[in-house]
């Protein structure tokens, strides 16, 4: 099914999770491709925002899949909500394994922001075994205060599905002046988060930093030094902990904002060159 606003050849379907939740899944197929990548989006957004990145991968011979995480995009359900603390991890494992079952070899895994956190945590938990992992501005640490994180933990037990504004600053997504207005006008994005999802993000971020030495697959970590949506110190601490594993390659972009793949030129091309060079070295 062709989606409104898309300009490439994509198709969509719904996958049903073990608990009955249906997820909207978007594919950009590539005939006779041996390589593929699964993209995991961030908080408040959806898979359709990765059209341009999907086309970049397709020009390099990759098939691409992405999906709308529960509480997001065209996946039905309460916005920014989850039923259980590990829903996003279970969802990713299900979507990944379904995709891998239709491919000649397992796909790479790429996650941005909250999606980067979900991807990293799922890999560290060994819920799936991708050949390589790319993390873009992963949400390992929040700018939120300690007291707010503690409040989220309390509310996650008392009112786990209470809708609250996520407070993400639109104007700090990218230096490209077209990105923030397009994001704000996007009918599929939302601005909500629930205590259970917030508590998951806070806890999973801390645990991922703590467990980073257990990273066991080749990983590229792309860090936006001027990030105002997630605290880049979380990525720095993750990198420090993962150093001994010798599996991590880290690239810092000190002046760039959160959405590295949507940054203003020439920065965007510089980010993509680092990604392309790393993929080439993987072979």
SVG drawing of the C-alpha trace seen along z (x, -y; Angstrom):
<svg xmlns="http://www.w3.org/2000/svg" viewBox="-6 -28 46 45">
<polyline fill="none" stroke="black" stroke-width="0.4" points="0.0,0.0 1.4,-3.3 1.5,-5.9 0.6,-9.6 3.7,-11.8 6.1,-8.9 8.1,-9.2 9.8,-5.8 8.5,-2.4 7.3,-1.1 4.7,1.3 3.0,1.8 1.4,4.4 0.4,5.0 2.2,7.6 0.4,8.9 2.5,9.2 2.1,11.9 -0.2,9.8 -2.5,9.0 -1.1,5.5 -0.9,4.8 2.1,2.9 2.2,0.9 5.3,2.1 6.7,0.3 9.0,2.0 11.2,0.5 12.1,3.7 15.1,4.2 15.0,6.9 17.7,9.6 19.3,7.7 21.6,9.7 21.7,6.9 19.0,5.3 18.5,2.9 15.7,2.5 15.2,-1.1 13.7,-1.9 12.3,-5.4 12.3,-7.7 9.7,-9.0 6.7,-10.8 7.6,-10.1 7.0,-7.3 8.6,-5.2 7.5,-7.5 10.1,-10.1 12.9,-7.7 11.9,-7.8 15.1,-9.7 17.4,-7.5 15.7,-4.4 16.4,-5.7 20.1,-6.3 20.3,-2.7 18.5,-1.4 21.0,-3.2 23.6,-1.1 21.8,2.1 20.0,2.6 16.4,3.6 14.9,1.5 12.2,2.1 10.9,-0.2 7.8,-0.1 5.7,-2.3 6.3,-1.4 3.3,-0.9 1.8,-4.2 3.1,-5.8 2.3,-6.6 -0.2,-4.3 0.1,-1.6 -3.3,-1.6 -3.5,-2.3 -3.0,-5.0 -0.3,-7.5 3.0,-7.2 1.7,-4.2 2.8,-0.6 1.2,2.3 4.3,3.8 7.8,2.5 9.4,4.6 6.8,4.2 9.1,2.2 11.9,4.7 9.6,7.6 8.1,5.8 11.5,5.1 12.5,8.8 9.3,9.9 9.6,7.5 13.3,8.2 12.9,12.0 10.0,11.8 12.1,9.7 15.1,11.9 13.0,15.0 12.3,13.5 15.9,12.5 19.0,14.4 20.9,13.1 20.0,11.2 19.5,7.4 21.5,4.7 19.8,2.9 19.6,-1.0 18.0,-2.9 17.5,-6.6 16.9,-8.3 14.5,-6.2 14.7,-3.7 18.5,-3.6 17.9,-2.9 15.4,-0.1 17.8,1.4 20.8,1.3 18.9,2.7 17.5,5.5 20.9,6.4 22.5,6.3 19.7,8.6 20.4,10.9 16.8,10.8 18.2,10.9 21.6,11.3 22.0,8.7 25.3,8.7 25.9,5.0 24.2,2.1 24.0,-1.6 22.9,-4.0 22.0,-7.6 21.7,-10.0 20.5,-7.1 18.5,-8.1 20.9,-6.6 20.5,-9.7 17.8,-12.3 18.1,-16.0 15.3,-15.5 16.1,-16.1 16.6,-13.3 13.3,-14.2 11.3,-13.9 12.8,-10.5 11.9,-9.4 8.4,-10.8 8.1,-8.8 8.9,-5.6 6.2,-6.3 3.6,-7.3 4.5,-4.2 3.1,-2.1 0.1,-4.3 -1.1,-5.8 1.0,-4.1 -1.1,-5.3 -1.6,-8.9 -0.9,-11.0 1.7,-13.8 3.4,-16.2 6.8,-14.8 8.3,-18.3 10.6,-17.7 11.9,-21.0 11.0,-21.1 13.4,-23.9 16.4,-21.7 15.8,-18.8 18.1,-20.1 19.8,-23.2 17.8,-22.7 15.1,-25.4 12.6,-23.1 12.8,-20.2 11.0,-21.7 8.0,-23.1 7.6,-19.8 7.7,-17.9 5.2,-20.2 2.8,-19.8 3.1,-16.0 -0.3,-14.5 1.3,-11.2 3.6,-12.5 2.5,-13.2 3.7,-15.0 2.6,-12.5 4.4,-10.1 3.0,-8.1 4.7,-7.4 5.4,-3.7 7.1,-4.7 9.1,-7.4 10.2,-5.1 11.2,-2.5 13.4,-5.1 15.1,-6.2 15.7,-2.7 16.8,-1.2 19.2,-4.0 20.9,-3.6 21.1,0.2 22.5,-0.1 25.3,-2.3 26.0,0.1 26.0,3.1 27.9,1.5 31.0,3.7 28.9,6.6 28.4,5.3 29.2,8.2 28.5,7.1 30.1,4.4 28.4,1.1 28.6,-2.5 27.6,-5.2 26.8,-8.6 26.7,-11.3 25.3,-14.8 27.3,-17.0 24.8,-19.9 21.9,-17.6 19.1,-19.2 16.6,-16.2 18.9,-13.6 22.0,-14.2 25.0,-13.2 27.0,-12.4 25.0,-9.2 26.6,-8.2 30.0,-9.2 29.6,-7.0 28.3,-4.1 31.3,-4.4 33.7,-4.5 32.1,-1.3 32.1,0.5 35.8,-0.4 37.2,2.9 34.9,4.9 36.6,3.5 33.3,3.7 32.3,0.0 33.2,-2.8 32.1,-6.2 31.8,-9.4 31.2,-12.7 29.6,-15.7 30.1,-18.5 28.1,-21.2 25.2,-19.1 21.6,-18.8 19.7,-15.6 18.5,-14.4 21.9,-13.7 20.3,-12.2 18.1,-15.3 20.8,-17.9 21.5,-20.9 24.0,-20.4 26.9,-19.9 26.7,-18.3 24.1,-15.6 26.4,-14.4 29.3,-14.2 27.3,-12.1 26.2,-9.8 29.8,-9.5 30.8,-8.2 28.0,-5.7 28.9,-4.7 32.6,-4.3 31.8,-2.1 29.4,0.1 32.1,0.5 34.6,1.6 32.2,4.2 32.3,5.8"/>
</svg>
